[in-house]
């Protein structure tokens, strides 16, 4: 997906945990919390909550498998 600004914070409910996340083609790290740049996953009974905080671009790629 794409964002309007190069800095963004989003929250999504997904069916499965992402395998990897890239911003403008560069991988970003999974974090234990969303206080710094990266992404986090909070599991739920079905799927989970995916949060991303980034400042490196506006094209985000979430790989699920």
CHARMM internal coordinates of N, CA and C (Angstrom, degrees):
IC EDIT
DIST 1 N 1 CA 1.4349
DIST 1 CA 1 C 1.5234
ANGL 1 N 1 CA 1 C 108.53
DIST 1 C 2 N 1.3195
ANGL 1 CA 1 C 2 N 116.19
DIHE 1 N 1 CA 1 C 2 N 166.57
DIST 2 N 2 CA 1.4619
ANGL 1 C 2 N 2 CA 120.68
DIHE 1 CA 1 C 2 N 2 CA 178.04
DIST 2 CA 2 C 1.5218
ANGL 2 N 2 CA 2 C 109.56
DIHE 1 C 2 N 2 CA 2 C -123.02
DIST 2 C 3 N 1.3210
ANGL 2 CA 2 C 3 N 114.29
DIHE 2 N 2 CA 2 C 3 N 152.33
DIST 3 N 3 CA 1.4558
ANGL 2 C 3 N 3 CA 120.87
DIHE 2 CA 2 C 3 N 3 CA 177.31
DIST 3 CA 3 C 1.5276
ANGL 3 N 3 CA 3 C 108.77
DIHE 2 C 3 N 3 CA 3 C -116.92
DIST 3 C 4 N 1.3079
ANGL 3 CA 3 C 4 N 116.80
DIHE 3 N 3 CA 3 C 4 N 163.05
DIST 4 N 4 CA 1.4533
ANGL 3 C 4 N 4 CA 121.48
DIHE 3 CA 3 C 4 N 4 CA 179.62
DIST 4 CA 4 C 1.5301
ANGL 4 N 4 CA 4 C 111.37
DIHE 3 C 4 N 4 CA 4 C -72.67
DIST 4 C 5 N 1.3329
ANGL 4 CA 4 C 5 N 116.28
DIHE 4 N 4 CA 4 C 5 N -45.55
DIST 5 N 5 CA 1.4589
ANGL 4 C 5 N 5 CA 121.92
DIHE 4 CA 4 C 5 N 5 CA -178.31
DIST 5 CA 5 C 1.5242
ANGL 5 N 5 CA 5 C 111.64
DIHE 4 C 5 N 5 CA 5 C -101.77
DIST 5 C 6 N 1.3306
ANGL 5 CA 5 C 6 N 115.81
DIHE 5 N 5 CA 5 C 6 N 160.18
DIST 6 N 6 CA 1.4687
ANGL 5 C 6 N 6 CA 120.62
DIHE 5 CA 5 C 6 N 6 CA 176.95
DIST 6 CA 6 C 1.5228
ANGL 6 N 6 CA 6 C 111.95
DIHE 5 C 6 N 6 CA 6 C -75.04
DIST 6 C 7 N 1.3310
ANGL 6 CA 6 C 7 N 118.53
DIHE 6 N 6 CA 6 C 7 N -21.49
DIST 7 N 7 CA 1.4578
ANGL 6 C 7 N 7 CA 122.48
DIHE 6 CA 6 C 7 N 7 CA 174.76
DIST 7 CA 7 C 1.5247
ANGL 7 N 7 CA 7 C 107.77
DIHE 6 C 7 N 7 CA 7 C -105.27
DIST 7 C 8 N 1.3315
ANGL 7 CA 7 C 8 N 116.52
DIHE 7 N 7 CA 7 C 8 N 130.28
DIST 8 N 8 CA 1.4596
ANGL 7 C 8 N 8 CA 118.12
DIHE 7 CA 7 C 8 N 8 CA 179.82
DIST 8 CA 8 C 1.5228
ANGL 8 N 8 CA 8 C 111.39
DIHE 7 C 8 N 8 CA 8 C -154.20
DIST 8 C 9 N 1.3133
ANGL 8 CA 8 C 9 N 114.46
DIHE 8 N 8 CA 8 C 9 N 157.03
DIST 9 N 9 CA 1.4587
ANGL 8 C 9 N 9 CA 123.97
DIHE 8 CA 8 C 9 N 9 CA 172.32
DIST 9 CA 9 C 1.5202
ANGL 9 N 9 CA 9 C 106.47
DIHE 8 C 9 N 9 CA 9 C -135.22
DIST 9 C 10 N 1.3385
ANGL 9 CA 9 C 10 N 116.92
DIHE 9 N 9 CA 9 C 10 N 123.32
DIST 10 N 10 CA 1.4560
ANGL 9 C 10 N 10 CA 121.12
DIHE 9 CA 9 C 10 N 10 CA 179.44
DIST 10 CA 10 C 1.5194
ANGL 10 N 10 CA 10 C 109.66
DIHE 9 C 10 N 10 CA 10 C -132.12
DIST 10 C 11 N 1.3281
ANGL 10 CA 10 C 11 N 114.41
DIHE 10 N 10 CA 10 C 11 N 157.46
DIST 11 N 11 CA 1.4618
ANGL 10 C 11 N 11 CA 122.49
DIHE 10 CA 10 C 11 N 11 CA 175.48
DIST 11 CA 11 C 1.5172
ANGL 11 N 11 CA 11 C 107.67
DIHE 10 C 11 N 11 CA 11 C -131.59
DIST 11 C 12 N 1.3463
ANGL 11 CA 11 C 12 N 115.75
DIHE 11 N 11 CA 11 C 12 N 131.41
DIST 12 N 12 CA 1.4595
ANGL 11 C 12 N 12 CA 121.95
DIHE 11 CA 11 C 12 N 12 CA 179.16
DIST 12 CA 12 C 1.5178
ANGL 12 N 12 CA 12 C 109.54
DIHE 11 C 12 N 12 CA 12 C -132.26
DIST 12 C 13 N 1.2969
ANGL 12 CA 12 C 13 N 117.27
DIHE 12 N 12 CA 12 C 13 N 150.04
DIST 13 N 13 CA 1.4589
ANGL 12 C 13 N 13 CA 121.60
DIHE 12 CA 12 C 13 N 13 CA 168.06
DIST 13 CA 13 C 1.5208
ANGL 13 N 13 CA 13 C 105.76
DIHE 12 C 13 N 13 CA 13 C -100.97
DIST 13 C 14 N 1.3471
ANGL 13 CA 13 C 14 N 115.61
DIHE 13 N 13 CA 13 C 14 N 121.71
DIST 14 N 14 CA 1.4631
ANGL 13 C 14 N 14 CA 121.81
DIHE 13 CA 13 C 14 N 14 CA -176.98
DIST 14 CA 14 C 1.5209
ANGL 14 N 14 CA 14 C 110.57
DIHE 13 C 14 N 14 CA 14 C -119.21
DIST 14 C 15 N 1.3172
ANGL 14 CA 14 C 15 N 116.12
DIHE 14 N 14 CA 14 C 15 N 160.01
DIST 15 N 15 CA 1.4597
ANGL 14 C 15 N 15 CA 122.02
DIHE 14 CA 14 C 15 N 15 CA 179.54
DIST 15 CA 15 C 1.5268
ANGL 15 N 15 CA 15 C 111.26
DIHE 14 C 15 N 15 CA 15 C -76.96
DIST 15 C 16 N 1.3467
ANGL 15 CA 15 C 16 N 117.17
DIHE 15 N 15 CA 15 C 16 N -37.98
DIST 16 N 16 CA 1.4704
ANGL 15 C 16 N 16 CA 121.60
DIHE 15 CA 15 C 16 N 16 CA -178.99
DIST 16 CA 16 C 1.5289
ANGL 16 N 16 CA 16 C 109.57
DIHE 15 C 16 N 16 CA 16 C -132.80
DIST 16 C 17 N 1.3332
ANGL 16 CA 16 C 17 N 115.13
DIHE 16 N 16 CA 16 C 17 N 157.79
DIST 17 N 17 CA 1.4578
ANGL 16 C 17 N 17 CA 121.26
DIHE 16 CA 16 C 17 N 17 CA 177.82
DIST 17 CA 17 C 1.5284
ANGL 17 N 17 CA 17 C 109.57
DIHE 16 C 17 N 17 CA 17 C -71.35
DIST 17 C 18 N 1.3217
ANGL 17 CA 17 C 18 N 118.11
DIHE 17 N 17 CA 17 C 18 N 134.41
DIST 18 N 18 CA 1.4633
ANGL 17 C 18 N 18 CA 120.38
DIHE 17 CA 17 C 18 N 18 CA 177.58
DIST 18 CA 18 C 1.5336
ANGL 18 N 18 CA 18 C 111.49
DIHE 17 C 18 N 18 CA 18 C -62.09
DIST 18 C 19 N 1.3098
ANGL 18 CA 18 C 19 N 115.37
DIHE 18 N 18 CA 18 C 19 N 148.14
DIST 19 N 19 CA 1.4739
ANGL 18 C 19 N 19 CA 121.52
DIHE 18 CA 18 C 19 N 19 CA 174.22
DIST 19 CA 19 C 1.5223
ANGL 19 N 19 CA 19 C 110.24
DIHE 18 C 19 N 19 CA 19 C -83.18
DIST 19 C 20 N 1.3477
ANGL 19 CA 19 C 20 N 115.82
DIHE 19 N 19 CA 19 C 20 N -36.47
DIST 20 N 20 CA 1.4608
ANGL 19 C 20 N 20 CA 120.52
DIHE 19 CA 19 C 20 N 20 CA 178.85
DIST 20 CA 20 C 1.5247
ANGL 20 N 20 CA 20 C 109.36
DIHE 19 C 20 N 20 CA 20 C -158.46
DIST 20 C 21 N 1.3303
ANGL 20 CA 20 C 21 N 114.43
DIHE 20 N 20 CA 20 C 21 N 159.14
DIST 21 N 21 CA 1.4622
ANGL 20 C 21 N 21 CA 120.99
DIHE 20 CA 20 C 21 N 21 CA 178.82
DIST 21 CA 21 C 1.5254
ANGL 21 N 21 CA 21 C 107.64
DIHE 20 C 21 N 21 CA 21 C -136.15
DIST 21 C 22 N 1.3335
ANGL 21 CA 21 C 22 N 116.24
DIHE 21 N 21 CA 21 C 22 N 133.65
DIST 22 N 22 CA 1.4608
ANGL 21 C 22 N 22 CA 121.84
DIHE 21 CA 21 C 22 N 22 CA 178.06
DIST 22 CA 22 C 1.5171
ANGL 22 N 22 CA 22 C 110.03
DIHE 21 C 22 N 22 CA 22 C -125.45
DIST 22 C 23 N 1.3275
ANGL 22 CA 22 C 23 N 115.65
DIHE 22 N 22 CA 22 C 23 N 145.33
DIST 23 N 23 CA 1.4622
ANGL 22 C 23 N 23 CA 122.71
DIHE 22 CA 22 C 23 N 23 CA 174.17
DIST 23 CA 23 C 1.5231
ANGL 23 N 23 CA 23 C 106.83
DIHE 22 C 23 N 23 CA 23 C -120.93
DIST 23 C 24 N 1.3298
ANGL 23 CA 23 C 24 N 116.16
DIHE 23 N 23 CA 23 C 24 N 120.18
DIST 24 N 24 CA 1.4726
ANGL 23 C 24 N 24 CA 122.21
DIHE 23 CA 23 C 24 N 24 CA -175.41
DIST 24 CA 24 C 1.5273
ANGL 24 N 24 CA 24 C 111.51
DIHE 23 C 24 N 24 CA 24 C 49.80
DIST 24 C 25 N 1.3365
ANGL 24 CA 24 C 25 N 116.63
DIHE 24 N 24 CA 24 C 25 N 39.29
DIST 25 N 25 CA 1.4656
ANGL 24 C 25 N 25 CA 122.76
DIHE 24 CA 24 C 25 N 25 CA 175.92
DIST 25 CA 25 C 1.5176
ANGL 25 N 25 CA 25 C 115.01
DIHE 24 C 25 N 25 CA 25 C 85.77
DIST 25 C 26 N 1.3306
ANGL 25 CA 25 C 26 N 119.42
DIHE 25 N 25 CA 25 C 26 N -4.20
DIST 26 N 26 CA 1.4635
ANGL 25 C 26 N 26 CA 122.63
DIHE 25 CA 25 C 26 N 26 CA -179.62
DIST 26 CA 26 C 1.5207
ANGL 26 N 26 CA 26 C 110.22
DIHE 25 C 26 N 26 CA 26 C -106.99
DIST 26 C 27 N 1.3370
ANGL 26 CA 26 C 27 N 116.44
DIHE 26 N 26 CA 26 C 27 N 130.85
DIST 27 N 27 CA 1.4635
ANGL 26 C 27 N 27 CA 121.22
DIHE 26 CA 26 C 27 N 27 CA -179.43
DIST 27 CA 27 C 1.5213
ANGL 27 N 27 CA 27 C 111.00
DIHE 26 C 27 N 27 CA 27 C -65.91
DIST 27 C 28 N 1.3284
ANGL 27 CA 27 C 28 N 115.73
DIHE 27 N 27 CA 27 C 28 N 141.25
DIST 28 N 28 CA 1.4645
ANGL 27 C 28 N 28 CA 120.82
DIHE 27 CA 27 C 28 N 28 CA 172.34
DIST 28 CA 28 C 1.5248
ANGL 28 N 28 CA 28 C 107.61
DIHE 27 C 28 N 28 CA 28 C -116.88
DIST 28 C 29 N 1.3267
ANGL 28 CA 28 C 29 N 116.17
DIHE 28 N 28 CA 28 C 29 N 154.98
DIST 29 N 29 CA 1.4583
ANGL 28 C 29 N 29 CA 122.14
DIHE 28 CA 28 C 29 N 29 CA -172.87
DIST 29 CA 29 C 1.5148
ANGL 29 N 29 CA 29 C 113.11
DIHE 28 C 29 N 29 CA 29 C -85.63
DIST 29 C 30 N 1.3393
ANGL 29 CA 29 C 30 N 113.94
DIHE 29 N 29 CA 29 C 30 N 150.86
DIST 30 N 30 CA 1.4534
ANGL 29 C 30 N 30 CA 120.47
DIHE 29 CA 29 C 30 N 30 CA 169.74
DIST 30 CA 30 C 1.5265
ANGL 30 N 30 CA 30 C 107.62
DIHE 29 C 30 N 30 CA 30 C -77.28
DIST 30 C 31 N 1.3226
ANGL 30 CA 30 C 31 N 115.99
DIHE 30 N 30 CA 30 C 31 N 136.86
DIST 31 N 31 CA 1.4582
ANGL 30 C 31 N 31 CA 121.73
DIHE 30 CA 30 C 31 N 31 CA -179.72
DIST 31 CA 31 C 1.5259
ANGL 31 N 31 CA 31 C 109.24
DIHE 30 C 31 N 31 CA 31 C -117.26
DIST 31 C 32 N 1.3153
ANGL 31 CA 31 C 32 N 116.72
DIHE 31 N 31 CA 31 C 32 N 155.55
DIST 32 N 32 CA 1.4715
ANGL 31 C 32 N 32 CA 121.03
DIHE 31 CA 31 C 32 N 32 CA 176.95
DIST 32 CA 32 C 1.5229
ANGL 32 N 32 CA 32 C 110.99
DIHE 31 C 32 N 32 CA 32 C -68.86
DIST 32 C 33 N 1.3188
ANGL 32 CA 32 C 33 N 117.25
DIHE 32 N 32 CA 32 C 33 N -32.78
DIST 33 N 33 CA 1.4599
ANGL 32 C 33 N 33 CA 121.96
DIHE 32 CA 32 C 33 N 33 CA 175.87
DIST 33 CA 33 C 1.5175
ANGL 33 N 33 CA 33 C 107.17
DIHE 32 C 33 N 33 CA 33 C -136.73
DIST 33 C 34 N 1.2769
ANGL 33 CA 33 C 34 N 116.92
DIHE 33 N 33 CA 33 C 34 N 176.24
DIST 34 N 34 CA 1.4631
ANGL 33 C 34 N 34 CA 120.31
DIHE 33 CA 33 C 34 N 34 CA -175.59
DIST 34 CA 34 C 1.5286
ANGL 34 N 34 CA 34 C 111.56
DIHE 33 C 34 N 34 CA 34 C -105.19
DIST 34 C 35 N 1.3417
ANGL 34 CA 34 C 35 N 117.00
DIHE 34 N 34 CA 34 C 35 N 33.48
DIST 35 N 35 CA 1.4611
ANGL 34 C 35 N 35 CA 119.84
DIHE 34 CA 34 C 35 N 35 CA -179.13
DIST 35 CA 35 C 1.5252
ANGL 35 N 35 CA 35 C 112.73
DIHE 34 C 35 N 35 CA 35 C -83.20
DIST 35 C 36 N 1.3443
ANGL 35 CA 35 C 36 N 117.19
DIHE 35 N 35 CA 35 C 36 N -20.81
DIST 36 N 36 CA 1.4584
ANGL 35 C 36 N 36 CA 120.42
DIHE 35 CA 35 C 36 N 36 CA 177.54
DIST 36 CA 36 C 1.5249
ANGL 36 N 36 CA 36 C 108.59
DIHE 35 C 36 N 36 CA 36 C -123.49
DIST 36 C 37 N 1.3028
ANGL 36 CA 36 C 37 N 116.07
DIHE 36 N 36 CA 36 C 37 N 177.13
DIST 37 N 37 CA 1.4597
ANGL 36 C 37 N 37 CA 120.65
DIHE 36 CA 36 C 37 N 37 CA -177.71
DIST 37 CA 37 C 1.5202
ANGL 37 N 37 CA 37 C 110.91
DIHE 36 C 37 N 37 CA 37 C -64.38
DIST 37 C 38 N 1.3104
ANGL 37 CA 37 C 38 N 116.55
DIHE 37 N 37 CA 37 C 38 N 134.73
DIST 38 N 38 CA 1.4546
ANGL 37 C 38 N 38 CA 122.97
DIHE 37 CA 37 C 38 N 38 CA -179.80
DIST 38 CA 38 C 1.5164
ANGL 38 N 38 CA 38 C 109.55
DIHE 37 C 38 N 38 CA 38 C 144.47
DIST 38 C 39 N 1.3368
ANGL 38 CA 38 C 39 N 115.37
DIHE 38 N 38 CA 38 C 39 N -160.05
DIST 39 N 39 CA 1.4582
ANGL 38 C 39 N 39 CA 119.32
DIHE 38 CA 38 C 39 N 39 CA 179.03
DIST 39 CA 39 C 1.5184
ANGL 39 N 39 CA 39 C 109.61
DIHE 38 C 39 N 39 CA 39 C -133.61
DIST 39 C 40 N 1.3299
ANGL 39 CA 39 C 40 N 115.27
DIHE 39 N 39 CA 39 C 40 N 156.64
DIST 40 N 40 CA 1.4640
ANGL 39 C 40 N 40 CA 120.33
DIHE 39 CA 39 C 40 N 40 CA 179.94
DIST 40 CA 40 C 1.5244
ANGL 40 N 40 CA 40 C 109.41
DIHE 39 C 40 N 40 CA 40 C -136.38
DIST 40 C 41 N 1.3303
ANGL 40 CA 40 C 41 N 114.82
DIHE 40 N 40 CA 40 C 41 N 160.08
DIST 41 N 41 CA 1.4543
ANGL 40 C 41 N 41 CA 122.49
DIHE 40 CA 40 C 41 N 41 CA -178.61
DIST 41 CA 41 C 1.5187
ANGL 41 N 41 CA 41 C 109.08
DIHE 40 C 41 N 41 CA 41 C -133.37
DIST 41 C 42 N 1.3119
ANGL 41 CA 41 C 42 N 116.38
DIHE 41 N 41 CA 41 C 42 N 128.06
DIST 42 N 42 CA 1.4579
ANGL 41 C 42 N 42 CA 122.68
DIHE 41 CA 41 C 42 N 42 CA 175.30
DIST 42 CA 42 C 1.5209
ANGL 42 N 42 CA 42 C 107.37
DIHE 41 C 42 N 42 CA 42 C -117.20
DIST 42 C 43 N 1.3534
ANGL 42 CA 42 C 43 N 117.85
DIHE 42 N 42 CA 42 C 43 N 106.88
DIST 43 N 43 CA 1.4669
ANGL 42 C 43 N 43 CA 119.46
DIHE 42 CA 42 C 43 N 43 CA -177.65
DIST 43 CA 43 C 1.5264
ANGL 43 N 43 CA 43 C 112.46
DIHE 42 C 43 N 43 CA 43 C -67.91
DIST 43 C 44 N 1.3164
ANGL 43 CA 43 C 44 N 115.37
DIHE 43 N 43 CA 43 C 44 N 145.69
DIST 44 N 44 CA 1.4569
ANGL 43 C 44 N 44 CA 123.71
DIHE 43 CA 43 C 44 N 44 CA 174.40
DIST 44 CA 44 C 1.5273
ANGL 44 N 44 CA 44 C 107.88
DIHE 43 C 44 N 44 CA 44 C -122.19
DIST 44 C 45 N 1.3275
ANGL 44 CA 44 C 45 N 118.41
DIHE 44 N 44 CA 44 C 45 N 177.14
DIST 45 N 45 CA 1.4674
ANGL 44 C 45 N 45 CA 120.84
DIHE 44 CA 44 C 45 N 45 CA 177.70
DIST 45 CA 45 C 1.5281
ANGL 45 N 45 CA 45 C 111.01
DIHE 44 C 45 N 45 CA 45 C -56.26
DIST 45 C 46 N 1.3314
ANGL 45 CA 45 C 46 N 116.17
DIHE 45 N 45 CA 45 C 46 N -39.66
DIST 46 N 46 CA 1.4680
ANGL 45 C 46 N 46 CA 121.85
DIHE 45 CA 45 C 46 N 46 CA 175.96
DIST 46 CA 46 C 1.5197
ANGL 46 N 46 CA 46 C 106.97
DIHE 45 C 46 N 46 CA 46 C -127.67
DIST 46 C 47 N 1.3260
ANGL 46 CA 46 C 47 N 117.79
DIHE 46 N 46 CA 46 C 47 N 112.41
DIST 47 N 47 CA 1.4576
ANGL 46 C 47 N 47 CA 121.42
DIHE 46 CA 46 C 47 N 47 CA 179.68
DIST 47 CA 47 C 1.5121
ANGL 47 N 47 CA 47 C 111.51
DIHE 46 C 47 N 47 CA 47 C 75.25
DIST 47 C 48 N 1.3349
ANGL 47 CA 47 C 48 N 115.72
DIHE 47 N 47 CA 47 C 48 N -145.16
DIST 48 N 48 CA 1.4505
ANGL 47 C 48 N 48 CA 119.63
DIHE 47 CA 47 C 48 N 48 CA -178.74
DIST 48 CA 48 C 1.5131
ANGL 48 N 48 CA 48 C 112.06
DIHE 47 C 48 N 48 CA 48 C -176.39
DIST 48 C 49 N 1.3352
ANGL 48 CA 48 C 49 N 114.33
DIHE 48 N 48 CA 48 C 49 N -178.24
DIST 49 N 49 CA 1.4565
ANGL 48 C 49 N 49 CA 122.41
DIHE 48 CA 48 C 49 N 49 CA 179.05
DIST 49 CA 49 C 1.5226
ANGL 49 N 49 CA 49 C 108.48
DIHE 48 C 49 N 49 CA 49 C -104.99
DIST 49 C 50 N 1.3184
ANGL 49 CA 49 C 50 N 116.34
DIHE 49 N 49 CA 49 C 50 N 121.94
DIST 50 N 50 CA 1.4560
ANGL 49 C 50 N 50 CA 124.43
DIHE 49 CA 49 C 50 N 50 CA 178.51
DIST 50 CA 50 C 1.5207
ANGL 50 N 50 CA 50 C 107.83
DIHE 49 C 50 N 50 CA 50 C -104.83
DIST 50 C 51 N 1.3446
ANGL 50 CA 50 C 51 N 116.77
DIHE 50 N 50 CA 50 C 51 N 125.50
DIST 51 N 51 CA 1.4607
ANGL 50 C 51 N 51 CA 121.45
DIHE 50 CA 50 C 51 N 51 CA 176.49
DIST 51 CA 51 C 1.5181
ANGL 51 N 51 CA 51 C 108.67
DIHE 50 C 51 N 51 CA 51 C -123.13
DIST 51 C 52 N 1.3131
ANGL 51 CA 51 C 52 N 115.70
DIHE 51 N 51 CA 51 C 52 N 139.76
DIST 52 N 52 CA 1.4613
ANGL 51 C 52 N 52 CA 121.06
DIHE 51 CA 51 C 52 N 52 CA 178.79
DIST 52 CA 52 C 1.5247
ANGL 52 N 52 CA 52 C 108.84
DIHE 51 C 52 N 52 CA 52 C -131.89
DIST 52 C 53 N 1.3236
ANGL 52 CA 52 C 53 N 114.41
DIHE 52 N 52 CA 52 C 53 N 139.45
DIST 53 N 53 CA 1.4658
ANGL 52 C 53 N 53 CA 122.07
DIHE 52 CA 52 C 53 N 53 CA 175.52
DIST 53 CA 53 C 1.5191
ANGL 53 N 53 CA 53 C 105.74
DIHE 52 C 53 N 53 CA 53 C -134.22
DIST 53 C 54 N 1.3414
ANGL 53 CA 53 C 54 N 116.27
DIHE 53 N 53 CA 53 C 54 N 119.68
DIST 54 N 54 CA 1.4639
ANGL 53 C 54 N 54 CA 118.88
DIHE 53 CA 53 C 54 N 54 CA -175.11
DIST 54 CA 54 C 1.5133
ANGL 54 N 54 CA 54 C 110.87
DIHE 53 C 54 N 54 CA 54 C -149.48
DIST 54 C 55 N 1.3432
ANGL 54 CA 54 C 55 N 114.61
DIHE 54 N 54 CA 54 C 55 N 157.34
DIST 55 N 55 CA 1.4658
ANGL 54 C 55 N 55 CA 120.67
DIHE 54 CA 54 C 55 N 55 CA 179.58
DIST 55 CA 55 C 1.5230
ANGL 55 N 55 CA 55 C 111.38
DIHE 54 C 55 N 55 CA 55 C -141.06
DIST 55 C 56 N 1.3207
ANGL 55 CA 55 C 56 N 116.97
DIHE 55 N 55 CA 55 C 56 N 26.85
DIST 56 N 56 CA 1.4608
ANGL 55 C 56 N 56 CA 120.70
DIHE 55 CA 55 C 56 N 56 CA -174.46
DIST 56 CA 56 C 1.5206
ANGL 56 N 56 CA 56 C 114.41
DIHE 55 C 56 N 56 CA 56 C -111.25
DIST 56 C 57 N 1.3305
ANGL 56 CA 56 C 57 N 118.09
DIHE 56 N 56 CA 56 C 57 N 0.87
DIST 57 N 57 CA 1.4469
ANGL 56 C 57 N 57 CA 118.30
DIHE 56 CA 56 C 57 N 57 CA 179.79
DIST 57 CA 57 C 1.5168
ANGL 57 N 57 CA 57 C 111.69
DIHE 56 C 57 N 57 CA 57 C 164.51
DIST 57 C 58 N 1.3178
ANGL 57 CA 57 C 58 N 115.84
DIHE 57 N 57 CA 57 C 58 N -173.12
DIST 58 N 58 CA 1.4531
ANGL 57 C 58 N 58 CA 118.84
DIHE 57 CA 57 C 58 N 58 CA -178.14
DIST 58 CA 58 C 1.5247
ANGL 58 N 58 CA 58 C 113.92
DIHE 57 C 58 N 58 CA 58 C -124.38
DIST 58 C 59 N 1.3356
ANGL 58 CA 58 C 59 N 118.63
DIHE 58 N 58 CA 58 C 59 N 8.46
DIST 59 N 59 CA 1.4468
ANGL 58 C 59 N 59 CA 121.20
DIHE 58 CA 58 C 59 N 59 CA 175.90
DIST 59 CA 59 C 1.5239
ANGL 59 N 59 CA 59 C 108.38
DIHE 58 C 59 N 59 CA 59 C -113.94
DIST 59 C 60 N 1.3350
ANGL 59 CA 59 C 60 N 117.17
DIHE 59 N 59 CA 59 C 60 N 113.17
DIST 60 N 60 CA 1.4472
ANGL 59 C 60 N 60 CA 122.55
DIHE 59 CA 59 C 60 N 60 CA -175.85
DIST 60 CA 60 C 1.5206
ANGL 60 N 60 CA 60 C 109.40
DIHE 59 C 60 N 60 CA 60 C -111.59
DIST 60 C 61 N 1.3163
ANGL 60 CA 60 C 61 N 116.79
DIHE 60 N 60 CA 60 C 61 N 131.85
DIST 61 N 61 CA 1.4625
ANGL 60 C 61 N 61 CA 122.76
DIHE 60 CA 60 C 61 N 61 CA 179.05
DIST 61 CA 61 C 1.5292
ANGL 61 N 61 CA 61 C 108.05
DIHE 60 C 61 N 61 CA 61 C -119.25
DIST 61 C 62 N 1.3333
ANGL 61 CA 61 C 62 N 115.91
DIHE 61 N 61 CA 61 C 62 N 122.10
DIST 62 N 62 CA 1.4544
ANGL 61 C 62 N 62 CA 121.59
DIHE 61 CA 61 C 62 N 62 CA 178.20
DIST 62 CA 62 C 1.5279
ANGL 62 N 62 CA 62 C 107.17
DIHE 61 C 62 N 62 CA 62 C -110.27
DIST 62 C 63 N 1.3360
ANGL 62 CA 62 C 63 N 117.34
DIHE 62 N 62 CA 62 C 63 N 116.10
DIST 63 N 63 CA 1.4615
ANGL 62 C 63 N 63 CA 121.56
DIHE 62 CA 62 C 63 N 63 CA 179.74
DIST 63 CA 63 C 1.5139
ANGL 63 N 63 CA 63 C 108.37
DIHE 62 C 63 N 63 CA 63 C -96.66
DIST 63 C 64 N 1.3247
ANGL 63 CA 63 C 64 N 115.83
DIHE 63 N 63 CA 63 C 64 N 123.74
DIST 64 N 64 CA 1.4636
ANGL 63 C 64 N 64 CA 121.22
DIHE 63 CA 63 C 64 N 64 CA -176.38
DIST 64 CA 64 C 1.5292
ANGL 64 N 64 CA 64 C 113.57
DIHE 63 C 64 N 64 CA 64 C -97.50
DIST 64 C 65 N 1.3050
ANGL 64 CA 64 C 65 N 119.14
DIHE 64 N 64 CA 64 C 65 N -23.46
DIST 65 N 65 CA 1.4782
ANGL 64 C 65 N 65 CA 119.74
DIHE 64 CA 64 C 65 N 65 CA -178.48
DIST 65 CA 65 C 1.5032
ANGL 65 N 65 CA 65 C 111.79
DIHE 64 C 65 N 65 CA 65 C -132.93
END
COOR INIT
IC SEED 1 N 1 CA 1 C
IC BUILD
